[in-house]
């Protein structure tokens, strides 16, 4: 805690502000923890709206006021959304790979190779993930690469937010959860493993300040905090890789 206080001491001198933050749903766990720490150390207040990538893009491009974002890098590929970000500071905060989860206590299926993953997916009666998201888009592309895109449509138990995936599996509403590994590390489920190397990819979450914010200094301080060793420890504990 002393290390955290020391790492944040420069920003504690800033005038207290209320920061409106838009963030990817898969960052809910670590950002709630880091946000609370940042508020205590800086005096600023964070109001964080978590959402899926398509909804984030709609929110940003529709003119919704915000001060900072911590969102999938895919958001920056949208010209309308990118135009609303200041050129700096922009920083990669966290990244996570993909995996499969089962209900706690159930046998863990083999997903060690593309063929094994394909068989596991086809053997499953249902699979929970968030199709309308950056991570869900990649999961869908993996299904297509495995040649089972059409077959998986009937097995998909679509969720609207990442936090719903693990509970759906834990309750038996879906046999498998397929998404970012950090989302699948949750009560009631066991991580069966990560995607095989041939199909693995990391989703990067990037932070930026709004171009029209009146709280640029405080927003910049928040982003800098997310890159501190103390923040990196929280990100790692959540099952993600910093930066």
MIDOSE-1310 file (N, C-alpha, C; in nm, 2 decimals, decimal comma, always signed):
residues 243
xxxx	+0,08/-0,12/+0,00/+0,00/+0,00/+0,00/+0,09/+0,12/+0,00; +0,20/+0,12/+0,07/+0,29/+0,23/+0,08/+0,34/+0,26/-0,06; +0,38/+0,15/-0,14/+0,43/+0,16/-0,27/+0,32/+0,23/-0,36; +0,20/+0,19/-0,34/+0,09/+0,25/-0,42/+0,08/+0,40/-0,40
xxxx	+0,08/+0,44/-0,27/+0,07/+0,58/-0,23/+0,18/+0,66/-0,29; +0,31/+0,60/-0,29/+0,42/+0,67/-0,34/+0,41/+0,69/-0,49; +0,36/+0,58/-0,56/+0,35/+0,59/-0,70/+0,25/+0,69/-0,75; +0,15/+0,72/-0,66/+0,04/+0,81/-0,70/+0,06/+0,95/-0,64
xxxx	+0,16/+0,97/-0,56/+0,17/+1,10/-0,49/+0,17/+1,22/-0,58; +0,23/+1,22/-0,70/+0,23/+1,34/-0,79/+0,09/+1,37/-0,83; +0,00/+1,28/-0,86/-0,13/+1,31/-0,91/-0,22/+1,35/-0,79; -0,19/+1,32/-0,67/-0,27/+1,36/-0,56/-0,28/+1,51/-0,55
xxxx	-0,19/+1,58/-0,61/-0,18/+1,73/-0,60/-0,28/+1,79/-0,70; -0,33/+1,72/-0,80/-0,41/+1,77/-0,90/-0,55/+1,81/-0,84; -0,61/+1,91/-0,90/-0,75/+1,95/-0,85/-0,84/+1,83/-0,87; -0,92/+1,80/-0,77/-1,01/+1,69/-0,78/-1,11/+1,71/-0,89
xxxx	-1,13/+1,60/-0,97/-1,22/+1,60/-1,08/-1,31/+1,48/-1,09; -1,42/+1,48/-1,16/-1,50/+1,36/-1,19/-1,47/+1,32/-1,33; -1,42/+1,20/-1,35/-1,38/+1,16/-1,48/-1,48/+1,06/-1,53; -1,52/+1,08/-1,65/-1,62/+0,98/-1,72/-1,53/+0,89/-1,81
xxxx	-1,53/+0,77/-1,78/-1,45/+0,67/-1,85/-1,54/+0,57/-1,92; -1,50/+0,54/-2,04/-1,57/+0,43/-2,12/-1,47/+0,32/-2,13; -1,51/+0,19/-2,10/-1,42/+0,08/-2,09/-1,48/-0,04/-2,15; -1,39/-0,13/-2,20/-1,44/-0,26/-2,25/-1,49/-0,35/-2,14
xxxx	-1,59/-0,43/-2,16/-1,65/-0,51/-2,06/-1,56/-0,61/-2,00; -1,46/-0,66/-2,07/-1,37/-0,76/-2,02/-1,27/-0,69/-1,92; -1,27/-0,56/-1,91/-1,18/-0,49/-1,81/-1,25/-0,46/-1,68; -1,38/-0,51/-1,67/-1,46/-0,47/-1,55/-1,39/-0,50/-1,42
xxxx	-1,34/-0,63/-1,40/-1,27/-0,66/-1,27/-1,15/-0,58/-1,24; -1,05/-0,58/-1,32/-0,93/-0,50/-1,29/-0,96/-0,35/-1,28; -1,04/-0,29/-1,37/-1,07/-0,15/-1,36/-1,15/-0,11/-1,24; -1,24/-0,19/-1,20/-1,31/-0,16/-1,07/-1,21/-0,15/-0,95
xxxx	-1,12/-0,24/-0,95/-1,02/-0,24/-0,84/-0,93/-0,12/-0,85; -0,87/-0,11/-0,97/-0,78/+0,00/-1,00/-0,84/+0,14/-0,98; -0,97/+0,15/-1,03/-1,04/+0,27/-1,01/-1,06/+0,32/-0,87; -1,09/+0,22/-0,78/-1,11/+0,25/-0,64/-0,98/+0,30/-0,58
xxxx	-0,87/+0,23/-0,62/-0,73/+0,27/-0,57/-0,70/+0,41/-0,62; -0,72/+0,44/-0,74/-0,69/+0,57/-0,80/-0,77/+0,68/-0,73; -0,90/+0,65/-0,70/-0,98/+0,75/-0,64/-0,93/+0,78/-0,50; -0,89/+0,68/-0,42/-0,84/+0,70/-0,29/-0,71/+0,78/-0,29
xxxx	-0,63/+0,75/-0,38/-0,49/+0,82/-0,38/-0,50/+0,96/-0,44; -0,59/+0,98/-0,54/-0,58/+1,11/-0,61/-0,69/+1,21/-0,57; -0,80/+1,16/-0,51/-0,91/+1,25/-0,48/-1,01/+1,26/-0,59; -0,97/+1,21/-0,71/-1,06/+1,22/-0,83/-1,17/+1,11/-0,81
xxxx	-1,28/+1,13/-0,88/-1,39/+1,03/-0,89/-1,40/+0,98/-1,03; -1,42/+0,85/-1,04/-1,44/+0,79/-1,17/-1,58/+0,74/-1,19; -1,64/+0,76/-1,30/-1,77/+0,71/-1,34/-1,74/+0,63/-1,46; -1,74/+0,49/-1,45/-1,69/+0,40/-1,56/-1,82/+0,34/-1,62
xxxx	-1,82/+0,35/-1,75/-1,93/+0,28/-1,83/-1,86/+0,16/-1,90; -1,90/+0,04/-1,87/-1,85/-0,08/-1,94/-1,94/-0,12/-2,05; -1,88/-0,16/-2,16/-1,97/-0,20/-2,27/-1,90/-0,28/-2,37; -1,97/-0,34/-2,47/-1,91/-0,41/-2,58/-1,85/-0,32/-2,69
xxxx	-1,76/-0,37/-2,77/-1,70/-0,28/-2,87/-1,80/-0,21/-2,96; -1,90/-0,28/-3,02/-1,99/-0,21/-3,11/-2,06/-0,10/-3,04; -2,11/-0,12/-2,91/-2,18/-0,02/-2,84/-2,08/+0,09/-2,80; -1,96/+0,06/-2,77/-1,86/+0,17/-2,74/-1,84/+0,26/-2,86
xxxx	-1,83/+0,20/-2,97/-1,81/+0,28/-3,09/-1,93/+0,37/-3,12; -2,05/+0,31/-3,10/-2,17/+0,39/-3,12/-2,18/+0,50/-3,02; -2,14/+0,47/-2,89/-2,15/+0,57/-2,79/-2,05/+0,69/-2,81; -1,93/+0,65/-2,86/-1,83/+0,76/-2,88/-1,87/+0,84/-3,00
xxxx	-1,91/+0,78/-3,11/-1,93/+0,85/-3,24/-2,06/+0,93/-3,23; -2,15/+0,90/-3,14/-2,28/+0,97/-3,13/-2,26/+1,10/-3,05; -2,14/+1,12/-3,00/-2,12/+1,25/-2,93/-2,13/+1,24/-2,78; -2,15/+1,12/-2,72/-2,16/+1,11/-2,58/-2,03/+1,17/-2,51
xxxx	-2,05/+1,25/-2,41/-1,93/+1,31/-2,34/-1,85/+1,21/-2,27; -1,72/+1,21/-2,27/-1,63/+1,13/-2,19/-1,50/+1,20/-2,18; -1,42/+1,15/-2,08/-1,29/+1,21/-2,06/-1,18/+1,11/-2,09; -1,20/+0,98/-2,08/-1,09/+0,88/-2,11/-1,16/+0,75/-2,15
xxxx	-1,08/+0,67/-2,22/-1,13/+0,53/-2,25/-1,02/+0,43/-2,22; -1,06/+0,31/-2,19/-0,98/+0,19/-2,18/-1,05/+0,08/-2,26; -1,02/+0,07/-2,39/-1,11/+0,00/-2,48/-1,02/-0,10/-2,57; -1,09/-0,20/-2,63/-1,02/-0,28/-2,72/-0,96/-0,20/-2,83
xxxx	-0,84/-0,24/-2,88/-0,77/-0,16/-2,98/-0,86/-0,15/-3,11; -0,95/-0,24/-3,13/-1,04/-0,24/-3,24/-1,12/-0,11/-3,25; -1,14/-0,05/-3,14/-1,22/+0,08/-3,14/-1,14/+0,19/-3,21; -1,01/+0,18/-3,20/-0,92/+0,28/-3,27/-0,92/+0,26/-3,42
xxxx	-0,97/+0,15/-3,47/-0,98/+0,13/-3,61/-1,10/+0,20/-3,68; -1,19/+0,24/-3,59/-1,31/+0,32/-3,65/-1,27/+0,46/-3,66; -1,27/+0,52/-3,78/-1,23/+0,66/-3,80/-1,31/+0,76/-3,72; -1,44/+0,74/-3,70/-1,52/+0,83/-3,63/-1,49/+0,83/-3,48
xxxx	-1,46/+0,71/-3,42/-1,42/+0,70/-3,28/-1,28/+0,76/-3,26; -1,19/+0,72/-3,35/-1,05/+0,77/-3,34/-1,04/+0,92/-3,34; -1,13/+0,98/-3,41/-1,13/+1,13/-3,43/-1,16/+1,20/-3,30; -1,22/+1,13/-3,20/-1,26/+1,19/-3,07/-1,16/+1,17/-2,97
xxxx	-1,04/+1,11/-3,00/-0,93/+1,09/-2,91/-0,82/+1,19/-2,93; -0,77/+1,24/-2,82/-0,65/+1,33/-2,83/-0,53/+1,24/-2,88; -0,43/+1,30/-2,95/-0,32/+1,22/-3,00/-0,24/+1,16/-2,89; -0,24/+1,22/-2,77/-0,16/+1,16/-2,66/-0,23/+1,21/-2,53
xxxx	-0,21/+1,14/-2,41/-0,14/+1,01/-2,41/-0,23/+0,90/-2,46; -0,17/+0,81/-2,53/-0,23/+0,68/-2,58/-0,14/+0,57/-2,53; -0,19/+0,47/-2,47/-0,11/+0,37/-2,41/-0,18/+0,23/-2,41; -0,11/+0,13/-2,45/-0,16/-0,01/-2,43/-0,16/-0,04/-2,28
xxxx	-0,27/-0,08/-2,22/-0,28/-0,11/-2,08/-0,27/-0,26/-2,04; -0,35/-0,34/-2,12/-0,35/-0,48/-2,08/-0,39/-0,56/-2,21; -0,36/-0,69/-2,20/-0,39/-0,78/-2,31/-0,42/-0,92/-2,26; -0,50/-0,99/-2,33/-0,55/-1,12/-2,28/-0,57/-1,21/-2,40
xxxx	-0,53/-1,34/-2,38/-0,56/-1,44/-2,48/-0,69/-1,51/-2,46; -0,72/-1,61/-2,54/-0,85/-1,68/-2,54/-0,84/-1,82/-2,48; -0,95/-1,86/-2,43/-0,95/-2,00/-2,37/-1,09/-2,05/-2,36; -1,10/-2,16/-2,29/-1,23/-2,24/-2,28/-1,25/-2,27/-2,13
xxxx	-1,37/-2,25/-2,08/-1,41/-2,29/-1,94/-1,52/-2,39/-1,94; -1,52/-2,47/-1,83/-1,63/-2,56/-1,81/-1,68/-2,54/-1,67; -1,80/-2,60/-1,64/-1,86/-2,58/-1,50/-1,76/-2,64/-1,40; -1,74/-2,58/-1,29/-1,65/-2,63/-1,19/-1,68/-2,77/-1,15
xxxx	-1,57/-2,85/-1,15/-1,57/-2,99/-1,11/-1,60/-3,09/-1,23; -1,63/-3,03/-1,35/-1,65/-3,12/-1,46/-1,52/-3,15/-1,53; -1,51/-3,26/-1,60/-1,39/-3,30/-1,67/-1,35/-3,19/-1,77; -1,22/-3,17/-1,78/-1,17/-3,06/-1,87/-1,14/-3,12/-2,00
xxxx	-1,20/-3,07/-2,11/-1,19/-3,13/-2,24/-1,05/-3,10/-2,30; -1,01/-3,17/-2,40/-0,88/-3,15/-2,47/-0,90/-3,04/-2,57; -0,82/-2,93/-2,55/-0,82/-2,82/-2,65/-0,68/-2,79/-2,69; -0,59/-2,89/-2,68/-0,44/-2,86/-2,70/-0,40/-2,84/-2,84
xxxx	-0,48/-2,89/-2,94/-0,45/-2,87/-3,08/-0,58/-2,82/-3,15; -0,56/-2,76/-3,27/-0,68/-2,71/-3,34/-0,79/-2,82/-3,36; -0,74/-2,95/-3,39/-0,83/-3,06/-3,41/-0,91/-3,09/-3,28; -0,83/-3,09/-3,17/-0,89/-3,12/-3,04/-0,99/-3,02/-3,00
xxxx	-0,96/-2,89/-3,03/-1,05/-2,78/-3,00/-1,18/-2,79/-3,08; -1,16/-2,83/-3,21/-1,27/-2,84/-3,30/-1,37/-2,95/-3,25; -1,31/-3,07/-3,21/-1,39/-3,18/-3,16/-1,46/-3,14/-3,03; -1,39/-3,07/-2,94/-1,45/-3,03/-2,82/-1,57/-2,94/-2,84
xxxx	-1,56/-2,84/-2,93/-1,66/-2,75/-2,96/-1,78/-2,82/-3,03; -1,76/-2,91/-3,12/-1,86/-2,98/-3,18/-1,93/-3,08/-3,09; -1,86/-3,13/-2,99/-1,92/-3,22/-2,89/-2,01/-3,15/-2,79; -1,98/-3,02/-2,78/-2,06/-2,94/-2,68/-2,20/-2,91/-2,72
xxxx	-2,29/-2,92/-2,63/-2,43/-2,89/-2,67/-2,45/-2,74/-2,68; -2,37/-2,66/-2,61/-2,39/-2,52/-2,61/-2,26/-2,45/-2,57; -2,24/-2,33/-2,62/-2,12/-2,25/-2,59/-2,17/-2,10/-2,56; -2,12/-2,05/-2,45/-2,15/-1,91/-2,42/-2,03/-1,82/-2,45
xxxx	-2,06/-1,71/-2,52/-1,97/-1,60/-2,54/-2,04/-1,48/-2,58; -1,98/-1,37/-2,61/-2,04/-1,24/-2,65/-2,01/-1,22/-2,79; -2,10/-1,26/-2,88/-2,07/-1,25/-3,03/-2,05/-1,10/-3,07; -2,13/-1,01/-3,01/-2,12/-0,87/-3,05/-2,01/-0,80/-2,96
xxxx	-1,89/-0,84/-2,98/-1,78/-0,77/-2,91/-1,65/-0,80/-2,99; -1,54/-0,73/-2,96/-1,42/-0,75/-3,03/-1,37/-0,90/-3,01; -1,37/-0,94/-2,88/-1,33/-1,07/-2,85/-1,42/-1,18/-2,91; -1,55/-1,15/-2,91/-1,65/-1,24/-2,97/-1,63/-1,25/-3,12
xxxx	-1,59/-1,14/-3,18/-1,57/-1,15/-3,32/-1,45/-1,24/-3,36; -1,35/-1,24/-3,27/-1,24/-1,33/-3,29/-1,28/-1,47/-3,27; -1,35/-1,50/-3,17/-1,40/-1,64/-3,14/-1,48/-1,69/-3,26; -1,56/-1,60/-3,32/-1,64/-1,64/-3,44/-1,55/-1,67/-3,56
xxxx	-1,44/-1,59/-3,57/-1,35/-1,62/-3,68/-1,27/-1,75/-3,66; -1,25/-1,78/-3,53/-1,18/-1,91/-3,50/-1,27/-2,03/-3,54; -1,40/-2,01/-3,51/-1,50/-2,12/-3,55/-1,49/-2,13/-3,70; -1,49/-2,02/-3,78/-1,48/-2,03/-3,92/-1,35/-2,09/-3,97
xxxx	-1,24/-2,06/-3,91/-1,11/-2,12/-3,94/-1,11/-2,27/-3,93; -1,18/-2,32/-3,82/-1,19/-2,46/-3,80/-1,30/-2,53/-3,89; -1,37/-2,45/-3,97/-1,47/-2,50/-4,06/-1,60/-2,54/-3,99; -1,63/-2,48/-3,87/-1,75/-2,51/-3,80/-1,83/-2,39/-3,77
xxxx	-1,82/-2,29/-3,85/-1,89/-2,16/-3,83/-2,04/-2,19/-3,83; -2,09/-2,26/-3,93/-2,24/-2,28/-3,93/-2,28/-2,37/-3,82; -2,21/-2,47/-3,79/-2,24/-2,57/-3,68/-2,25/-2,50/-3,55; -2,17/-2,40/-3,52/-2,16/-2,34/-3,39/-2,27/-2,23/-3,37
xxxx	-2,34/-2,19/-3,48/-2,45/-2,09/-3,47/-2,56/-2,16/-3,38; -2,59/-2,28/-3,40/-2,70/-2,35/-3,33/-2,66/-2,38/-3,18; -2,53/-2,38/-3,16/-2,48/-2,41/-3,02/-2,45/-2,28/-2,94; -2,46/-2,17/-3,00/-2,42/-2,04/-2,94/-2,53/-2,00/-2,84
xxxx	-2,49/-1,97/-2,72/-2,57/-1,91/-2,62/-2,52/-1,77/-2,60; -2,57/-1,68/-2,68/-2,52/-1,54/-2,68/-2,54/-1,46/-2,55; -2,44/-1,40/-2,50/-2,44/-1,32/-2,39/-2,42/-1,17/-2,43; -2,47/-1,08/-2,35/-2,45/-0,94/-2,39/-2,33/-0,87/-2,32
xxxx	-2,28/-0,93/-2,22/-2,16/-0,88/-2,15/-2,07/-0,99/-2,10; -1,94/-0,97/-2,10/-1,85/-1,08/-2,06/-1,88/-1,13/-1,92; -1,92/-1,05/-1,83/-1,94/-1,10/-1,69/-2,06/-1,20/-1,69; -2,14/-1,22/-1,79/-2,25/-1,31/-1,79/-2,20/-1,45/-1,83
xxxx	-2,08/-1,46/-1,89/-2,04/-1,59/-1,95/-2,02/-1,70/-1,84; -1,94/-1,66/-1,74/-1,91/-1,76/-1,64/-2,03/-1,81/-1,56; -2,12/-1,71/-1,52/-2,24/-1,76/-1,45/-2,33/-1,85/-1,54; -2,33/-1,82/-1,67/-2,41/-1,91/-1,76/-2,36/-2,05/-1,76
xxxx	-2,23/-2,06/-1,76/-2,16/-2,20/-1,75/-2,18/-2,26/-1,61; -2,16/-2,18/-1,51/-2,18/-2,23/-1,37/-2,32/-2,28/-1,35; -2,42/-2,22/-1,41/-2,56/-2,26/-1,38/-2,60/-2,37/-1,48; -2,51/-2,41/-1,57/-2,55/-2,52/-1,66/-2,63/-2,47/-1,78
xxxx	-2,64/-2,34/-1,80/-2,71/-2,28/-1,91/-2,63/-2,30/-2,04; -2,50/-2,32/-2,03/-2,41/-2,34/-2,14/-2,31/-2,44/-2,09; -2,27/-2,53/-2,18/-2,17/-2,63/-2,15/-2,03/-2,58/-2,14; -2,00/-2,49/-2,23/-1,87/-2,43/-2,24/-1,88/-2,28/-2,24
xxxx	-1,77/-2,21/-2,19/-1,76/-2,07/-2,20/-1,63/-2,05/-2,29; -1,64/-1,97/-2,39/-1,53/-1,95/-2,48/-1,51/-1,80/-2,50; -1,40/-1,75/-2,44/-1,37/-1,60/-2,45/-1,23/-1,57/-2,40; -1,21/-1,45/-2,36/-1,08/-1,41/-2,30/-1,06/-1,48/-2,17
xxxx	-0,93/-1,53/-2,15/-0,90/-1,61/-2,03/-0,94/-1,54/-1,90; -0,91/-1,41/-1,89/-0,93/-1,34/-1,77/-1,08/-1,34/-1,73; -1,17/-1,34/-1,83/-1,31/-1,34/-1,80/-1,35/-1,48/-1,75; -1,28/-1,58/-1,80/-1,32/-1,72/-1,76/-1,26/-1,77/-1,63
xxxx	-1,18/-1,68/-1,56/-1,13/-1,71/-1,43/-1,23/-1,65/-1,33; -1,32/-1,73/-1,29/-1,44/-1,68/-1,21/-1,50/-1,79/-1,13; -1,57/-1,76/-1,02/-1,63/-1,86/-0,94/-1,73/-1,94/-1,02; -1,73/-2,07/-0,99/-1,83/-2,16/-1,05/-1,78/-2,23/-1,18
xxxx	-1,67/-2,19/-1,23/-1,62/-2,24/-1,35/-1,47/-2,28/-1,34; -1,42/-2,37/-1,42/-1,28/-2,41/-1,42/-1,23/-2,38/-1,56; -1,11/-2,32/-1,57/-1,05/-2,30/-1,70/-0,99/-2,43/-1,75; -1,05/-2,47/-1,87/-1,00/-2,59/-1,93/-0,86/-2,57/-1,99
xxxx	-0,84/-2,45/-2,04/-0,71/-2,42/-2,10/-0,72/-2,31/-2,20; -0,61/-2,27/-2,26/-0,60/-2,16/-2,36/-0,61/-2,22/-2,50; -0,65/-2,14/-2,59/-0,65/-2,19/-2,73/-0,51/-2,24/-2,77; -0,50/-2,33/-2,86/-0,37/-2,38/-2,91/-0,30/-2,26/-2,98
xxxx	-0,16/-2,27/-2,98/-0,08/-2,16/-3,03/-0,12/-2,12/-3,17; -0,16/-2,21/-3,25/-0,19/-2,18/-3,39/-0,32/-2,09/-3,40; -0,40/-2,09/-3,30/-0,52/-2,01/-3,30/-0,53/-1,90/-3,20; -0,42/-1,89/-3,12/-0,41/-1,79/-3,01/-0,38/-1,65/-3,07
xxxx	-0,44/-1,56/-3,00/-0,42/-1,42/-3,03/-0,46/-1,34/-2,91; -0,39/-1,23/-2,88/-0,42/-1,15/-2,76/-0,50/-1,02/-2,81; -0,61/-1,00/-2,73/-0,68/-0,87/-2,75/-0,62/-0,76/-2,66; -0,58/-0,65/-2,72/-0,52/-0,54/-2,65/-0,62/-0,44/-2,61
xxxx	-0,61/-0,39/-2,49/-0,69/-0,28/-2,44/-0,60/-0,15/-2,43; -0,65/-0,05/-2,50/-0,57/+0,07/-2,51/-0,64/+0,19/-2,45; -0,57/+0,28/-2,38/-0,63/+0,39/-2,31/-0,59/+0,52/-2,39; -0,69/+0,61/-2,39/-0,67/+0,74/-2,45/-0,75/+0,85/-2,38
xxxx	-0,72/+0,97/-2,40/-0,79/+1,09/-2,34/-0,88/+1,14/-2,45; -1,00/+1,19/-2,42/-1,09/+1,25/-2,51/-1,03/+1,38/-2,56; -1,05/+1,41/-2,69/-0,99/+1,53/-2,75/-1,06/+1,66/-2,69; -1,18/+1,65/-2,65/-1,25/+1,77/-2,60/-1,28/+1,77/-2,45
xxxx	-1,21/+1,68/-2,38/-1,22/+1,68/-2,23/-1,17/+1,81/-2,17; -1,24/+1,85/-2,06/-1,19/+1,96/-1,98/-1,11/+1,91/-1,87; -1,09/+1,78/-1,86/-1,01/+1,72/-1,75/-0,89/+1,64/-1,80; -0,82/+1,70/-1,90/-0,72/+1,63/-1,97/-0,60/+1,60/-1,87
xxxx	-0,57/+1,68/-1,78/-0,46/+1,65/-1,68/-0,50/+1,53/-1,59; -0,62/+1,54/-1,54/-0,66/+1,43/-1,45/-0,68/+1,30/-1,53; -0,73/+1,31/-1,65/-0,75/+1,19/-1,74/-0,61/+1,13/-1,77; -0,52/+1,21/-1,80/-0,38/+1,17/-1,83/-0,32/+1,10/-1,71
xxxx	-0,34/+1,16/-1,59/-0,29/+1,10/-1,47/-0,35/+0,96/-1,45; -0,48/+0,94/-1,48/-0,54/+0,81/-1,46/-0,47/+0,71/-1,56; -0,45/+0,75/-1,68/-0,38/+0,66/-1,77/-0,24/+0,62/-1,73; -0,17/+0,72/-1,68/-0,03/+0,70/-1,63/-0,04/+0,60/-1,51
xxxx	-0,14/+0,62/-1,43/-0,15/+0,52/-1,31/-0,17/+0,38/-1,36; -0,24/+0,36/-1,47/-0,27/+0,23/-1,52/-0,14/+0,16/-1,57; -0,04/+0,23/-1,58/+0,09/+0,18/-1,63/+0,19/+0,17/-1,52; +0,15/+0,19/-1,39/+0,25/+0,18/-1,28/+0,26/+0,04/-1,24
xxxx	+0,37/+0,00/-1,17/+0,39/-0,13/-1,12/+0,28/-0,18/-1,04; +0,22/-0,10/-0,95/+0,11/-0,14/-0,87/-0,01/-0,18/-0,95; -0,04/-0,10/-1,06/-0,15/-0,14/-1,15/-0,12/-0,27/-1,23; +0,01/-0,28/-1,27/+0,05/-0,40/-1,34/+0,02/-0,53/-1,26
xxxx	+0,05/-0,52/-1,13/+0,03/-0,63/-1,04/-0,12/-0,67/-1,04; -0,21/-0,57/-1,03/-0,36/-0,60/-1,03/-0,40/-0,66/-1,17; -0,34/-0,61/-1,28/-0,38/-0,66/-1,41/-0,33/-0,81/-1,42; -0,21/-0,84/-1,37/-0,16/-0,98/-1,38/-0,25/-1,07/-1,29
xxxx	-0,29/-1,02/-1,17/-0,37/-1,10/-1,08/-0,50/-1,13/-1,15; -0,55/-1,05/-1,24/-0,68/-1,07/-1,30/-0,67/-1,16/-1,42; -0,55/-1,21/-1,45/-0,53/-1,31/-1,56/-0,50/-1,24/-1,69; -0,45/-1,12/-1,69/-0,41/-1,05/-1,81/-0,26/-1,01/-1,80
xxx	-0,21/-0,97/-1,92/-0,07/-0,92/-1,93/-0,07/-0,77/-1,94; +0,01/-0,70/-1,86/+0,02/-0,56/-1,87/+0,08/-0,51/-2,00; +0,03/-0,40/-2,05/+0,09/-0,33/-2,16/+0,05/-0,39/-2,30
